[in-house]
Amino acid sequence: MSEISFKSFTGKLDERKTSLPTTQFKNLSPKMKAAITDMYAMINEASDPHISKIEGIVKAVSKKHGVSVYDIEDYIDNELIK
């Protein structure tokens, strides 16, 4: 993932959580949409979503849905850059 500050990351992530579906999200495969939706749900449920926990969530979602960690990180990067 690109190097940004934690505060900036969480702020942009919060914006994205409330604005699904975005154009980037709409262009995803059904499998990736399910993975991203689960990722946001798990982040919302986390009592303290630090970057290290988010990386673990991404790995868990990747394994659960059979998608690449890289693809999820690429989606996040594209959303944050947008």
Buried (B, 14 or more C-beta within 10 A) or exposed (E): BEEBEEEEBBEBBEEBEEEBEBEBBEEBEEEBBBBBBBBBEBBEEEEEBEEEBBEEBBEEBBEEBEBEEEBBBBBBEBBBEE
